Amino acid sequence: MTGRSSRVIVDLDAIRHNVTRLARVSAPARVMVVVKANGYGHGAVKVAEAALEAGAHGLCVALVQEGVELRRAGIEAPILVLSEQPRDQVGELVSHGLIATAYSVAFIDALADEARRRDVVGHEVHLKVDTGMNRVGARPDAAVELGGRVLARSPQLSLGGVFTHLACADDVSSPVTAEQIRRFDVVIDDLRRAGVDPGWLHIANSAGAIAHPDSRRDMVRVGIAMYGISPDPSMDEVCSDLRPALSLVSRVSFVKTVNAGEAISYGHRHRFERTTNVATVPIGYADGVPRRLSSVGGAVLIGGRPRPIVGVVTMDQLMVDMGDDRCAVGDEVVLIGRQGDQQITANDWGTSLGTIGYEIVCALSARLRRDYPGAIAPDDSQ
Ligand SMILES: Cc1ncc(COP(=O)(O)O)c(C=O)c1O
C-alpha cells in the first residue's frame, strides 16, 4: 500500500449486491440511486457506474454540478436533480440533459426559456409535491396548475414525473407516511382529472422502498440502503441482507507507554489510572472523525478487538488505549468496517454521537483517498 495509510475503501461488489436486492424488493418499480454529496462520501462516479451495471435505471443528485460531474465521466443514464436550482445553473442543467425538478412558476418558465434558447424540445421535468416534509415542493393544491403549466410550455418541456419525499419513513410505526401517500394520491387523481398525464410516479426513499410497499410506485429513489447502511438502527433487522460498502481504515503510526497519572491530548481530558500502551493513528477531525468521538465511547479495531479512543481527537491524529496489549507501527486500524469477527458501523458512530450514519459517511473529507479494490485501474485496461 502506498501513500497515506488513512483511507476510505469502497466495496463496489457490495454496491452491486445492494442494488440487486433493492431492485428485487421494489420490483416492478425502477430503481433510481441517489449519488449526491459525492455518493454519500463513497465517490459518486464509481458508485454510479457500479449501480448502473447492477441494473439501476438512473441517478439522483442534489446539485447541477454533481450531475455535470457524472456526465463528464461519460455516464449517459437519466440523472434527476432533486430540487429547483439557482437560475444561473439552468443553462448547464439543460445542456447536460439533466432531468429538472420544478415546483414554481418562475422556475418552469426559466427552464422553458432556456430550452427554447438552445432549441431543445421536450426537456424532462418532474414536479415535486410537498405532502408533509415542508422542505421544498409545490403545495398539493398548486400541483394541477403547475403540471398544466409544464405542458403549456411544450414543446420545450415534457412532464416526465410527479414525486414527493417522505419525512418519517424510517419510523415504521409513524402514521405520517400513510398520510403523505394519501395526499400524493389526491394530487395524482386531480392531475388526471384535469387531463394532465403525470408520467412516472415516485415517493419512496430507502426506508419507503424497504418498509412501505405502498410507496413503491413506478420508481424508488434509494440512497443510504444502496450504501449498505440502514436508514435507522431500528431498521437493522430488515436491512440485514444489505452489505456496508464503506470501510474507514488506517495504520498505527506511533506507539508508546504512558505512565499512570499522565494525561493525554488537548485539554488533558483523559488521565490514565494505570500505565498503559497507547497507539497513535494518523487520522483526525480534518478527515471527518468527530473531535468528541472519544467522549461518547468511540473505539477503533486493532488486533481484532475494540480499543477505546482516548483524549480528544485532534485535527490529524487520534490516540488509542491498548491497555496491556502491544501493537506495532504499521498495524491495521479499522475505524468503520470489519476486522476479524468485529464490526463498527457508521450507524454505531451515529448512535453514539446523537446523529445518523448518513452524516458520518457524508462528513468523511476529500482529504481521504477513496480506494476501490478490484476495480480496473485505467492502466490495467489496456
Ligand atoms: C428527494 C430525495 N429522495 C431520495 C433521497 C434518498 O434518501 P435515502 O438516502 O434515505 O434513501 C433523498 C435523500 O436525502 C432525497 O432528498
The ligand as an SDF file (V2000), in Angstrom:
LIG
                    3D

 16 16  0  0  0  0  0  0  0  0999 V2000
  -35.7220   13.8540   -2.5190 C   0  0  0  0  0  0  0  0  0  0  0  0
  -34.8980   12.7060   -2.0210 C   0  0  0  0  0  0  0  0  0  0  0  0
  -35.1870   11.4740   -2.4460 N   0  0  0  0  0  0  0  0  0  0  0  0
  -34.4940   10.3980   -2.0240 C   0  0  0  0  0  0  0  0  0  0  0  0
  -33.4530   10.5380   -1.1300 C   0  0  0  0  0  0  0  0  0  0  0  0
  -32.7050    9.3150   -0.6690 C   0  0  0  0  0  0  0  0  0  0  0  0
  -32.9370    9.0800    0.6920 O   0  0  0  0  0  0  0  0  0  0  0  0
  -32.2940    7.8100    1.4090 P   0  0  0  0  0  0  0  0  0  0  0  0
  -30.8320    8.0460    1.4430 O   0  0  0  0  0  0  0  0  0  0  0  0
  -32.9040    7.8290    2.7650 O   0  0  0  0  0  0  0  0  0  0  0  0
  -32.6660    6.6220    0.6080 O   0  0  0  0  0  0  0  0  0  0  0  0
  -33.1230   11.8080   -0.6540 C   0  0  0  0  0  0  0  0  0  0  0  0
  -32.0320   11.9520    0.3040 C   0  0  0  0  0  0  0  0  0  0  0  0
  -31.9440   12.7940    1.1170 O   0  0  0  0  0  0  0  0  0  0  0  0
  -33.8750   12.9160   -1.1190 C   0  0  0  0  0  0  0  0  0  0  0  0
  -33.6000   14.1580   -0.6950 O   0  0  0  0  0  0  0  0  0  0  0  0
  1  2  1  0
  2  3  1  0
  2 15  2  0
  3  4  2  0
  4  5  1  0
  5  6  1  0
  5 12  2  0
  6  7  1  0
  7  8  1  0
  8  9  2  0
  8 10  1  0
  8 11  1  0
 12 13  1  0
 12 15  1  0
 13 14  2  0
 15 16  1  0
M  END
$$$$
